[in-house]
Amino acid sequence: MNNLGTMYLFELRKIFLRKTTVVVLSIVTVLMIAMNIGEYIAGKKIVNTEEKALVGRVVDDAMLDEMREAIELKKATTEDGETVSIGVSVLDKTYEPLFNYLYMVGGNYDKAYNMTEENLYKTFNGVIDDNLNEQYLSDAEKAYWEKRRADNPDRLIYGEIQNGYGDSATIIYSVSILVLIAIAATLSGVFADEVNLKMDSIIFSSINGKKRLMAAKMLAGVTVGFVETLILLAACVGTEFAISGLSGQEASVQFFVGPSAMDMEIGEALVRYVVIMLIIGIMFSVMAMSLSQITHSTIPVVAFLMLLWLMSMVNIPDSLGILARIWNFMPVTFLGSWNFNDYHLVPVFGHMLTNIEAAPLIYPFIIVGLTVITIISYNRYQIRSR
């Protein structure tokens, strides 16, 4: 069995046919589907086909007046005798997504209901200005965003707010968490098992040699991680599209994440996120195998990947400069909707790239670096005396 292809298929079957792989992958896939369906059942996702009548129109005073005719505020009187708005009655569901969006932008029922075209764009631009001022941007970054905003129209064109593209793009970060769990469980023993089972002396004395076996293991592990990522992406995106429909890809990300200077269609955003997620899946795979080889144990692999997950949830203030910039690329929670309000840029060969644009270029370098470390460690490994 000195053929690399045969060895690769053997390692691939060995990983995929493990009970741990089957059980863990089944659990996280069902969990992903259940999370999406659960939000729909709980009413957090509302399928509204009526809103399509507004698609393509400018969000202006005429549309806002129509909305006020379709929405009624529910009032209540406090103990102090003050009348406050506590909710809404929807007379025409066509305008319900628009009102919900204005509620997100304005912050309360009264501001959403009484929103005018002037106030909407003033609030919209004010939020962007505040974010730009709070992120300790360089002069070059500020100039980039000033030009980008000047080149784009101020007026919002209504896009279908409730669709599978937006729902997927805003929840896809959960895929990375489940992928991390799956990969930690399935690939932590790729190199560690042969040492723990005392099979290394037999393997290293075979005619195949270290290098060929190393290549087969790495290729098999990357394949498994890629397939697991693909399955979970399909579970996430497929469920969202099944619930919310296939139309609406031309809507601006601004309808899903709130005021943002990034002028990108939600369909494009989802494609970018899917590509980045696949790259992250490969990176997690190589990371798990590298730790498996270096530590010769499965426990440190799982512990480190779980620590990476916890670390990624810690917010580092922008005032910490380069540390904050590096922290923003933590892969576990990188694919959150908050990236569309992160205005830091990465200079690459004279071009300024956003985080979303830079990630597909940065992560492959990490993958290559981890692969080199794994190769060096594997080639230097000597069989321990028993």
VEXVOBA-637192 format. One record per residue (C-alpha): x, y, z; residue in one letter; residue number from 1. Coordinates in steps of 0.1 Angstrom, whole numbers. Example, Ala and Ser with C-alpha at 12.3 -4.5 7.8 and 13.67 -1.06 7.14 Angstrom:
[r [123 -45 78] 'A' 1];
[r [137 -11 71] 'S' 2];
% end
This chain:
[r [0 0 0] 'M' 1];
[r [26 25 -11] 'N' 2];
[r [2 45 -33] 'N' 3];
[r [-6 79 -19] 'L' 4];
[r [-42 78 -33] 'G' 5];
[r [-48 44 -16] 'T' 6];
[r [-34 57 17] 'M' 7];
[r [-55 88 15] 'Y' 8];
[r [-87 68 9] 'L' 9];
[r [-78 45 38] 'F' 10];
[r [-72 75 62] 'E' 11];
[r [-104 91 49] 'L' 12];
[r [-125 60 56] 'R' 13];
[r [-109 56 90] 'K' 14];
[r [-119 91 101] 'I' 15];
[r [-154 91 85] 'F' 16];
[r [-164 56 98] 'L' 17];
[r [-155 63 134] 'R' 18];
[r [-185 63 156] 'K' 19];
[r [-174 96 171] 'T' 20];
[r [-175 113 137] 'T' 21];
[r [-209 99 128] 'V' 22];
[r [-225 108 162] 'V' 23];
[r [-210 142 166] 'V' 24];
[r [-216 153 130] 'L' 25];
[r [-252 141 133] 'S' 26];
[r [-258 160 165] 'I' 27];
[r [-244 193 154] 'V' 28];
[r [-262 191 121] 'T' 29];
[r [-296 185 138] 'V' 30];
[r [-287 212 163] 'L' 31];
[r [-281 237 134] 'M' 32];
[r [-314 229 118] 'I' 33];
[r [-332 230 151] 'A' 34];
[r [-318 264 160] 'M' 35];
[r [-332 279 127] 'N' 36];
[r [-366 262 130] 'I' 37];
[r [-368 271 166] 'G' 38];
[r [-364 308 159] 'E' 39];
[r [-391 306 133] 'Y' 40];
[r [-415 288 157] 'I' 41];
[r [-407 313 185] 'A' 42];
[r [-417 341 162] 'G' 43];
[r [-382 357 158] 'K' 44];
[r [-385 350 120] 'K' 45];
[r [-416 361 102] 'I' 46];
[r [-422 351 66] 'V' 47];
[r [-438 381 49] 'N' 48];
[r [-445 379 12] 'T' 49];
[r [-466 411 12] 'E' 50];
[r [-435 433 16] 'E' 51];
[r [-424 425 -19] 'K' 52];
[r [-448 452 -31] 'A' 53];
[r [-424 478 -17] 'L' 54];
[r [-392 464 -32] 'V' 55];
[r [-374 488 -55] 'G' 56];
[r [-390 519 -41] 'R' 57];
[r [-371 547 -23] 'V' 58];
[r [-377 549 14] 'V' 59];
[r [-391 584 15] 'D' 60];
[r [-419 604 32] 'D' 61];
[r [-445 589 9] 'A' 62];
[r [-436 554 20] 'M' 63];
[r [-434 564 56] 'L' 64];
[r [-469 580 55] 'D' 65];
[r [-482 548 40] 'E' 66];
[r [-466 529 68] 'M' 67];
[r [-483 551 95] 'R' 68];
[r [-517 542 79] 'E' 69];
[r [-509 505 81] 'A' 70];
[r [-495 506 117] 'I' 71];
[r [-512 517 149] 'E' 72];
[r [-494 523 182] 'L' 73];
[r [-506 506 213] 'K' 74];
[r [-507 530 242] 'K' 75];
[r [-506 525 280] 'A' 76];
[r [-508 549 309] 'T' 77];
[r [-481 546 336] 'T' 78];
[r [-487 551 374] 'E' 79];
[r [-475 587 369] 'D' 80];
[r [-502 594 344] 'G' 81];
[r [-478 594 314] 'E' 82];
[r [-489 578 282] 'T' 83];
[r [-463 555 265] 'V' 84];
[r [-462 533 235] 'S' 85];
[r [-460 496 244] 'I' 86];
[r [-464 479 210] 'G' 87];
[r [-481 481 176] 'V' 88];
[r [-512 467 158] 'S' 89];
[r [-505 458 122] 'V' 90];
[r [-533 466 98] 'L' 91];
[r [-514 458 67] 'D' 92];
[r [-485 433 69] 'K' 93];
[r [-469 449 38] 'T' 94];
[r [-453 475 61] 'Y' 95];
[r [-445 454 91] 'E' 96];
[r [-408 447 81] 'P' 97];
[r [-403 484 74] 'L' 98];
[r [-416 493 108] 'F' 99];
[r [-394 467 125] 'N' 100];
[r [-364 481 106] 'Y' 101];
[r [-373 517 117] 'L' 102];
[r [-377 504 153] 'Y' 103];
[r [-341 490 151] 'M' 104];
[r [-328 523 137] 'V' 105];
[r [-348 546 159] 'G' 106];
[r [-346 526 191] 'G' 107];
[r [-383 529 203] 'N' 108];
[r [-419 527 190] 'Y' 109];
[r [-426 564 189] 'D' 110];
[r [-394 572 169] 'K' 111];
[r [-401 544 145] 'A' 112];
[r [-437 555 140] 'Y' 113];
[r [-430 592 136] 'N' 114];
[r [-399 587 115] 'M' 115];
[r [-396 612 86] 'T' 116];
[r [-374 609 56] 'E' 117];
[r [-351 636 69] 'E' 118];
[r [-349 620 104] 'N' 119];
[r [-342 586 89] 'L' 120];
[r [-312 597 69] 'Y' 121];
[r [-300 619 96] 'K' 122];
[r [-301 591 121] 'T' 123];
[r [-287 567 96] 'F' 124];
[r [-257 588 88] 'N' 125];
[r [-253 598 125] 'G' 126];
[r [-248 561 135] 'V' 127];
[r [-222 556 108] 'I' 128];
[r [-204 588 118] 'D' 129];
[r [-203 577 154] 'D' 130];
[r [-189 543 145] 'N' 131];
[r [-162 559 123] 'L' 132];
[r [-152 583 151] 'N' 133];
[r [-151 556 178] 'E' 134];
[r [-129 531 160] 'Q' 135];
[r [-95 549 161] 'Y' 136];
[r [-92 549 123] 'L' 137];
[r [-61 562 105] 'S' 138];
[r [-63 591 82] 'D' 139];
[r [-61 568 52] 'A' 140];
[r [-90 547 65] 'E' 141];
[r [-111 578 71] 'K' 142];
[r [-103 591 36] 'A' 143];
[r [-113 558 21] 'Y' 144];
[r [-147 558 38] 'W' 145];
[r [-154 594 31] 'E' 146];
[r [-148 587 -6] 'K' 147];
[r [-169 556 -6] 'R' 148];
[r [-198 573 11] 'R' 149];
[r [-195 603 -13] 'A' 150];
[r [-197 579 -43] 'D' 151];
[r [-229 562 -31] 'N' 152];
[r [-264 577 -29] 'P' 153];
[r [-278 587 5] 'D' 154];
[r [-313 573 -2] 'R' 155];
[r [-323 538 7] 'L' 156];
[r [-339 517 -19] 'I' 157];
[r [-362 492 -2] 'Y' 158];
[r [-351 457 -6] 'G' 159];
[r [-368 425 6] 'E' 160];
[r [-359 425 43] 'I' 161];
[r [-371 390 52] 'Q' 162];
[r [-353 364 31] 'N' 163];
[r [-330 334 32] 'G' 164];
[r [-300 354 22] 'Y' 165];
[r [-302 379 51] 'G' 166];
[r [-312 353 76] 'D' 167];
[r [-283 331 66] 'S' 168];
[r [-257 359 66] 'A' 169];
[r [-266 370 101] 'T' 170];
[r [-266 336 117] 'I' 171];
[r [-237 319 98] 'I' 172];
[r [-213 326 127] 'Y' 173];
[r [-230 298 145] 'S' 174];
[r [-218 274 118] 'V' 175];
[r [-182 282 128] 'S' 176];
[r [-189 273 164] 'I' 177];
[r [-205 239 155] 'L' 178];
[r [-178 232 129] 'V' 179];
[r [-152 239 157] 'L' 180];
[r [-169 213 179] 'I' 181];
[r [-172 188 151] 'A' 182];
[r [-136 191 141] 'I' 183];
[r [-123 190 177] 'A' 184];
[r [-141 157 182] 'A' 185];
[r [-132 141 148] 'T' 186];
[r [-96 152 140] 'L' 187];
[r [-80 155 175] 'S' 188];
[r [-67 120 172] 'G' 189];
[r [-54 119 136] 'V' 190];
[r [-18 119 148] 'F' 191];
[r [-22 113 185] 'A' 192];
[r [-39 79 182] 'D' 193];
[r [-10 62 165] 'E' 194];
[r [12 72 195] 'V' 195];
[r [-13 64 221] 'N' 196];
[r [-21 30 205] 'L' 197];
[r [16 23 202] 'K' 198];
[r [12 19 164] 'M' 199];
[r [39 45 155] 'D' 200];
[r [68 20 155] 'S' 201];
[r [49 -3 130] 'I' 202];
[r [38 26 108] 'I' 203];
[r [73 42 106] 'F' 204];
[r [89 10 97] 'S' 205];
[r [66 4 67] 'S' 206];
[r [77 9 32] 'I' 207];
[r [55 40 28] 'N' 208];
[r [77 62 51] 'G' 209];
[r [68 92 70] 'K' 210];
[r [63 118 43] 'K' 211];
[r [38 98 23] 'R' 212];
[r [18 89 54] 'L' 213];
[r [19 125 66] 'M' 214];
[r [5 137 33] 'A' 215];
[r [-23 112 33] 'A' 216];
[r [-33 120 69] 'K' 217];
[r [-32 158 63] 'M' 218];
[r [-52 155 30] 'L' 219];
[r [-78 132 47] 'A' 220];
[r [-81 155 77] 'G' 221];
[r [-86 186 55] 'V' 222];
[r [-112 167 34] 'T' 223];
[r [-131 157 65] 'V' 224];
[r [-131 192 79] 'G' 225];
[r [-142 207 45] 'F' 226];
[r [-170 182 42] 'V' 227];
[r [-182 188 78] 'E' 228];
[r [-182 225 71] 'T' 229];
[r [-201 220 39] 'L' 230];
[r [-227 199 56] 'I' 231];
[r [-233 224 84] 'L' 232];
[r [-234 253 59] 'L' 233];
[r [-260 234 39] 'A' 234];
[r [-280 227 70] 'A' 235];
[r [-279 264 80] 'C' 236];
[r [-285 280 46] 'V' 237];
[r [-308 253 34] 'G' 238];
[r [-331 257 64] 'T' 239];
[r [-331 294 61] 'E' 240];
[r [-341 294 25] 'F' 241];
[r [-367 267 31] 'A' 242];
[r [-383 290 57] 'I' 243];
[r [-378 325 42] 'S' 244];
[r [-376 319 4] 'G' 245];
[r [-351 323 -24] 'L' 246];
[r [-357 359 -35] 'S' 247];
[r [-343 391 -21] 'G' 248];
[r [-306 388 -28] 'Q' 249];
[r [-304 423 -42] 'E' 250];
[r [-314 439 -9] 'A' 251];
[r [-287 460 8] 'S' 252];
[r [-269 446 39] 'V' 253];
[r [-281 479 55] 'Q' 254];
[r [-316 463 59] 'F' 255];
[r [-301 434 79] 'F' 256];
[r [-274 450 101] 'V' 257];
[r [-287 485 104] 'G' 258];
[r [-269 517 93] 'P' 259];
[r [-236 507 75] 'S' 260];
[r [-213 524 51] 'A' 261];
[r [-207 491 33] 'M' 262];
[r [-228 492 1] 'D' 263];
[r [-231 455 -6] 'M' 264];
[r [-260 433 -17] 'E' 265];
[r [-270 406 8] 'I' 266];
[r [-266 380 -18] 'G' 267];
[r [-230 389 -24] 'E' 268];
[r [-224 391 14] 'A' 269];
[r [-237 356 18] 'L' 270];
[r [-215 342 -9] 'V' 271];
[r [-184 359 7] 'R' 272];
[r [-193 345 41] 'Y' 273];
[r [-198 310 27] 'V' 274];
[r [-163 311 10] 'V' 275];
[r [-147 324 42] 'I' 276];
[r [-165 298 63] 'M' 277];
[r [-151 270 41] 'L' 278];
[r [-116 285 45] 'I' 279];
[r [-121 286 82] 'I' 280];
[r [-132 250 82] 'G' 281];
[r [-99 240 65] 'I' 282];
[r [-80 262 90] 'M' 283];
[r [-97 245 120] 'F' 284];
[r [-88 211 105] 'S' 285];
[r [-51 219 101] 'V' 286];
[r [-50 235 135] 'M' 287];
[r [-65 204 151] 'A' 288];
[r [-41 181 133] 'M' 289];
[r [-11 203 141] 'S' 290];
[r [-19 202 178] 'L' 291];
[r [-26 165 176] 'S' 292];
[r [9 159 163] 'Q' 293];
[r [27 183 186] 'I' 294];
[r [10 172 218] 'T' 295];
[r [4 135 209] 'H' 296];
[r [-28 138 228] 'S' 297];
[r [-65 145 220] 'T' 298];
[r [-72 164 252] 'I' 299];
[r [-50 195 245] 'P' 300];
[r [-65 197 210] 'V' 301];
[r [-101 199 223] 'V' 302];
[r [-91 222 252] 'A' 303];
[r [-73 246 229] 'F' 304];
[r [-101 248 203] 'L' 305];
[r [-126 254 231] 'M' 306];
[r [-104 281 245] 'L' 307];
[r [-102 297 211] 'L' 308];
[r [-140 298 211] 'W' 309];
[r [-141 315 245] 'L' 310];
[r [-113 340 236] 'M' 311];
[r [-132 350 204] 'S' 312];
[r [-162 361 225] 'M' 313];
[r [-140 387 244] 'V' 314];
[r [-143 422 230] 'N' 315];
[r [-110 440 227] 'I' 316];
[r [-113 478 226] 'P' 317];
[r [-102 495 194] 'D' 318];
[r [-79 517 215] 'S' 319];
[r [-55 487 218] 'L' 320];
[r [-44 493 182] 'G' 321];
[r [-28 464 164] 'I' 322];
[r [-39 439 191] 'L' 323];
[r [-75 448 185] 'A' 324];
[r [-70 445 148] 'R' 325];
[r [-55 410 151] 'I' 326];
[r [-83 400 176] 'W' 327];
[r [-110 410 151] 'N' 328];
[r [-98 381 128] 'F' 329];
[r [-105 355 155] 'M' 330];
[r [-121 328 133] 'P' 331];
[r [-148 315 156] 'V' 332];
[r [-169 346 157] 'T' 333];
[r [-155 364 126] 'F' 334];
[r [-186 359 105] 'L' 335];
[r [-209 380 126] 'G' 336];
[r [-231 408 111] 'S' 337];
[r [-209 432 132] 'W' 338];
[r [-183 430 105] 'N' 339];
[r [-204 453 83] 'F' 340];
[r [-199 480 110] 'N' 341];
[r [-162 475 114] 'D' 342];
[r [-144 501 93] 'Y' 343];
[r [-108 492 99] 'H' 344];
[r [-90 484 67] 'L' 345];
[r [-61 461 57] 'V' 346];
[r [-36 475 32] 'P' 347];
[r [-27 449 6] 'V' 348];
[r [-4 458 -24] 'F' 349];
[r [-16 494 -24] 'G' 350];
[r [-53 485 -20] 'H' 351];
[r [-74 490 11] 'M' 352];
[r [-95 460 20] 'L' 353];
[r [-122 456 46] 'T' 354];
[r [-121 426 70] 'N' 355];
[r [-144 407 48] 'I' 356];
[r [-123 412 18] 'E' 357];
[r [-90 406 36] 'A' 358];
[r [-99 374 55] 'A' 359];
[r [-97 351 24] 'P' 360];
[r [-62 363 19] 'L' 361];
[r [-50 362 56] 'I' 362];
[r [-64 328 66] 'Y' 363];
[r [-46 308 39] 'P' 364];
[r [-13 321 53] 'F' 365];
[r [-22 307 87] 'I' 366];
[r [-31 274 71] 'I' 367];
[r [2 272 53] 'V' 368];
[r [21 281 85] 'G' 369];
[r [3 255 106] 'L' 370];
[r [9 229 79] 'T' 371];
[r [47 236 78] 'V' 372];
[r [48 233 116] 'I' 373];
[r [30 200 115] 'T' 374];
[r [54 186 88] 'I' 375];
[r [85 197 108] 'I' 376];
[r [71 182 140] 'S' 377];
[r [62 149 123] 'Y' 378];
[r [95 146 105] 'N' 379];
[r [114 152 138] 'R' 380];
[r [94 129 159] 'Y' 381];
[r [112 99 172] 'Q' 382];
[r [96 67 184] 'I' 383];
[r [96 66 222] 'R' 384];
[r [110 37 241] 'S' 385];
[r [84 15 256] 'R' 386];
% end
